[in-house]
Amino acid sequence: MTKDFEQLSHTADVQLRVYGKDIEELFRNALRGMFYLVVPKLPTCKMVDDRIVCDEFTCERDLKVTSPDRDALLVDFLSDALYFFAVHKEVYLDVMFKTLTDTKLEATIRGVKHEGMQLEIKAVTYHDLHIKKIDGTWQTDIVFDI
């Protein structure tokens, strides 16, 4: 299995290291990882190899994000998904990109309704976030304020 994300230890918040073969996969894995962290109660999904797997997605939300650079674009993308999570009580585990550049994205995030969570993420932070390519794989660390 190709690495998608892993939780790192952090003193006060939660932190993920996210991987992708390209920027699109990095953003997708960051979205999945963020919602993995909240430990949502999803009666229509199951855990397989420590990952949330849903047979179908019943919710879709369109996003348009413009940011000054790729790092900010990732934070803004995840922040918008977190907003929809709070407002609509939906967990998003997939994304279809229409446009994805260093400063702009248009996408549809897909997910399912949740019935609660174990961890509340208050915000996506810029702390130590730098998207970089290492040995042919894109990666970044993301700290979430809880």
C-alpha positions as CSV (number, residue, x, y, z in Angstrom):
1,M,0.0,0.0,0.0
2,T,1.3,3.5,-0.9
3,K,1.6,5.8,2.0
4,D,-1.3,8.3,2.1
5,F,-0.9,10.0,5.6
6,E,0.3,9.3,9.1
7,Q,-0.4,10.9,12.4
8,L,2.6,12.5,14.1
9,S,2.9,13.2,17.8
10,H,2.4,16.9,18.7
11,T,2.4,18.5,22.2
12,A,-0.9,20.4,22.1
13,D,-2.6,19.8,18.8
14,V,-2.8,17.0,16.2
15,Q,-0.4,16.7,13.3
16,L,-0.5,14.7,10.0
17,R,2.2,14.0,7.5
18,V,0.6,13.7,4.1
19,Y,2.0,12.1,1.0
20,G,1.0,12.1,-2.7
21,K,2.4,11.0,-6.1
22,D,1.2,14.4,-7.3
23,I,-0.4,17.6,-5.9
24,E,-3.9,16.3,-6.6
25,E,-3.3,13.1,-4.6
26,L,-1.6,15.2,-1.8
27,F,-4.7,17.4,-1.4
28,R,-7.0,14.3,-1.6
29,N,-5.0,12.5,1.1
30,A,-4.9,15.6,3.3
31,L,-8.7,15.8,3.1
32,R,-9.1,12.1,4.0
33,G,-6.5,12.4,6.8
34,M,-8.2,15.4,8.4
35,F,-11.5,13.6,8.6
36,Y,-9.8,10.4,9.8
37,L,-8.5,12.4,12.8
38,V,-11.9,13.4,14.0
39,V,-12.9,9.7,14.4
40,P,-16.4,10.2,13.0
41,K,-19.3,7.9,13.7
42,L,-20.3,6.7,10.3
43,P,-22.9,3.9,10.3
44,T,-22.8,3.5,6.5
45,C,-19.0,3.1,6.4
46,K,-16.4,0.7,7.8
47,M,-12.7,0.6,8.8
48,V,-10.4,-1.4,6.5
49,D,-6.7,-1.4,7.2
50,D,-7.1,1.5,9.7
51,R,-8.8,3.7,7.0
52,I,-12.4,4.7,6.6
53,V,-14.1,3.0,3.6
54,C,-17.6,3.9,2.3
55,D,-19.3,2.0,-0.4
56,E,-20.9,5.1,-1.7
57,F,-20.9,8.9,-1.1
58,T,-24.2,10.5,-0.5
59,C,-23.2,14.2,-0.1
60,E,-21.4,16.5,-2.5
61,R,-20.3,20.2,-2.0
62,D,-18.7,22.4,-4.6
63,L,-15.6,24.5,-3.7
64,K,-13.9,27.4,-5.4
65,V,-10.7,28.6,-3.6
66,T,-8.2,31.2,-4.6
67,S,-5.0,31.7,-2.5
68,P,-1.7,33.5,-2.8
69,D,0.4,30.2,-3.0
70,R,0.1,26.4,-2.9
71,D,0.6,26.1,0.9
72,A,-2.2,28.6,1.6
73,L,-4.4,26.9,-1.0
74,L,-4.1,23.6,0.9
75,V,-5.0,25.4,4.2
76,D,-7.9,27.2,2.6
77,F,-9.2,24.1,0.9
78,L,-9.2,22.1,4.1
79,S,-10.7,25.0,6.1
80,D,-13.6,25.2,3.6
81,A,-14.2,21.4,4.0
82,L,-14.0,21.8,7.8
83,Y,-16.7,24.5,7.5
84,F,-19.0,22.3,5.5
85,F,-18.4,19.5,8.0
86,A,-19.6,21.7,10.8
87,V,-22.6,23.2,8.9
88,H,-23.9,20.1,7.2
89,K,-22.7,17.3,9.5
90,E,-20.9,15.6,6.7
91,V,-17.5,13.9,6.5
92,Y,-15.7,14.3,3.2
93,L,-13.4,11.4,2.0
94,D,-13.0,12.1,-1.7
95,V,-12.5,15.1,-4.0
96,M,-12.9,15.5,-7.8
97,F,-10.8,18.4,-9.1
98,K,-12.0,20.5,-12.0
99,T,-9.1,22.9,-11.7
100,L,-6.0,22.7,-9.5
101,T,-3.1,25.2,-9.9
102,D,-0.7,26.7,-7.4
103,T,-3.2,29.4,-6.4
104,K,-6.6,28.2,-7.5
105,L,-8.9,25.2,-7.3
106,E,-12.4,24.2,-8.2
107,A,-13.5,20.9,-6.9
108,T,-16.4,18.8,-5.6
109,I,-15.8,17.1,-2.3
110,R,-17.8,13.9,-1.7
111,G,-18.7,12.3,1.6
112,V,-21.4,11.0,3.9
113,K,-23.5,12.2,6.9
114,H,-21.9,11.6,10.3
115,E,-23.5,10.9,13.7
116,G,-20.9,12.5,15.9
117,M,-17.1,12.5,16.4
118,Q,-14.5,11.9,19.0
119,L,-12.3,14.9,18.3
120,E,-13.1,18.4,17.3
121,I,-10.8,20.2,14.9
122,K,-11.1,24.0,15.4
123,A,-8.8,25.1,12.6
124,V,-6.2,24.1,10.0
125,T,-3.0,26.0,10.8
126,Y,0.0,27.2,8.7
127,H,2.4,26.1,11.4
128,D,5.4,24.4,9.7
129,L,3.4,23.7,6.6
130,H,5.6,23.5,3.5
131,I,4.6,21.4,0.5
132,K,7.7,19.9,-0.9
133,K,8.8,17.0,-3.2
134,I,11.1,14.5,-1.5
135,D,12.5,11.5,-3.5
136,G,9.7,11.9,-6.1
137,T,6.9,12.0,-3.6
138,W,5.0,15.2,-2.6
139,Q,4.6,15.7,1.2
140,T,3.7,18.1,3.9
141,D,3.1,18.3,7.6
142,I,-0.2,19.8,8.7
143,V,-1.0,20.9,12.3
144,F,-4.7,21.1,13.3
145,D,-5.8,23.2,16.2
146,I,-8.0,21.2,18.6
